[in-house]
């Protein structure tokens, strides 16, 4: 019997990376991030173990999500990012913790750059229930507010 895609993919990221990802995902969910997902990239990249992706419909919320993630990782796990990029425009902010890299993007950038396409062959990391509930929120938000793809701000 051939294994399914899910069965053939297993997480090899370190326990510390999983802990950081889980805490960051919960923090993002608490700030109402959309479409939170995490990938174990440890088998394909030597520079980091995992990526966390999240999005928001406006720049202010992107910044709020990033601030909450940074505060929570510092307070709960004593982790500080070695680099934070993208603050000026707050359209795509990257937090680099070495073990993990967090991308919080404006919904438009999320659609345009489609990072999920790049990492779809990597195993997904299990996330807290609150984070899982965010899947599809960007599309739901756009429909509720009568915004079509490419018009969100």
C-alpha positions in Angstrom: 0.0 0.0 0.0 1.4 3.4 -0.9 1.5 6.0 1.9 -0.6 9.1 1.5 1.0 12.5 1.3 0.3 13.0 5.0 1.8 9.7 6.0 5.0 10.2 4.1 5.6 13.6 5.6 6.8 13.7 9.2 8.0 16.6 11.3 11.7 16.7 12.0 12.0 20.2 13.5 13.4 20.4 17.0 11.1 20.4 20.1 12.2 24.0 20.8 11.2 25.0 17.2 7.8 23.4 17.7 7.4 25.1 21.0 8.2 28.5 19.4 5.8 27.9 16.5 3.0 26.8 18.8 3.3 29.8 21.0 3.6 32.2 18.1 0.6 30.6 16.3 -1.5 31.1 19.5 -0.4 34.7 19.8 -1.3 35.3 16.2 -4.7 33.7 16.6 -5.3 35.8 19.7 -4.8 38.9 17.6 -7.2 37.6 14.9 -4.7 36.7 12.3 -6.1 34.9 9.2 -5.0 31.6 7.7 -2.3 30.6 10.1 -0.1 27.7 9.0 3.3 26.3 9.9 5.7 24.2 7.8 8.7 22.1 8.9 11.4 23.1 6.5 14.2 21.5 8.4 14.8 18.8 5.8 15.1 21.3 2.9 16.7 24.4 4.6 19.8 24.4 6.8 19.2 28.0 8.0 15.9 27.3 10.0 13.6 24.6 11.2 10.2 26.0 10.6 8.1 28.8 9.0 4.9 30.3 10.4 2.7 32.2 8.0 -0.2 34.4 9.0 -2.0 37.3 7.4 -4.3 40.2 8.2 -6.6 42.5 6.2 -4.8 45.8 7.1 -1.4 47.1 8.0 -2.3 48.1 11.5 -3.4 44.5 12.3 -0.3 43.1 10.7 1.8 45.2 13.1 -0.4 44.2 16.1 -0.1 40.5 15.3 3.7 40.8 15.0 4.0 42.8 18.3 1.9 40.2 20.1 4.0 37.3 18.8 7.2 39.1 19.7 6.0 39.9 23.2 4.6 36.4 23.9 7.7 34.6 22.7 9.8 36.9 24.9 7.6 36.7 28.0 6.8 33.0 27.8 9.9 31.4 26.3 12.6 34.1 26.7 13.1 34.2 22.9 14.0 37.4 21.0 14.2 37.8 17.3 17.7 38.2 15.8 16.1 40.3 13.0 12.8 42.1 12.3 12.2 43.3 8.8 9.3 45.1 7.1 8.1 47.4 9.9 8.1 50.6 7.7 5.2 49.6 5.5 3.8 46.8 7.7 2.7 44.9 4.6 5.0 41.9 5.2 6.9 41.7 8.5 9.4 39.0 9.1 10.6 37.9 12.5 13.8 35.7 12.4 14.4 33.7 15.5 17.0 31.5 13.8 15.2 28.2 14.8 12.0 29.6 13.2 11.0 32.4 10.8 7.6 34.1 11.1 6.0 35.8 8.2 3.0 38.0 8.8 1.6 39.5 5.6 -1.1 41.8 4.5 -3.7 39.7 2.8 -2.8 41.1 -0.6 0.9 40.1 -0.2 -0.2 36.7 1.0 -2.1 36.0 -2.2 0.5 37.6 -4.5 3.6 35.8 -3.0 1.8 32.6 -2.2 4.5 31.2 0.1 2.4 28.1 0.7 3.1 27.1 -2.9 6.8 27.1 -2.2 6.6 24.9 0.9 3.6 22.7 0.1 5.8 19.6 -0.1 7.0 20.2 3.5 5.2 18.7 6.4 2.7 21.0 8.2 3.3 21.4 12.0 0.3 20.8 14.2 -1.0 24.1 15.6 -3.3 25.0 18.5 -7.1 24.8 17.9 -7.5 28.6 17.9 -4.9 28.8 15.1 -6.6 26.1 13.0 -9.9 27.9 13.2 -8.3 30.8 11.3 -8.1 28.9 8.0 -10.3 30.5 5.4 -10.7 33.7 7.4 -9.2 36.0 4.8 -11.7 34.9 2.2 -14.5 35.1 4.7 -13.4 38.7 5.6 -13.3 39.7 2.0 -16.8 38.4 1.3 -18.2 40.1 4.4 -16.8 43.4 3.5 -17.5 43.2 -0.3 -13.8 43.3 -1.1 -12.5 41.4 -4.1 -9.1 39.9 -4.3 -6.5 42.7 -4.9 -8.7 45.4 -3.4 -8.1 44.8 0.3 -6.4 47.5 2.4 
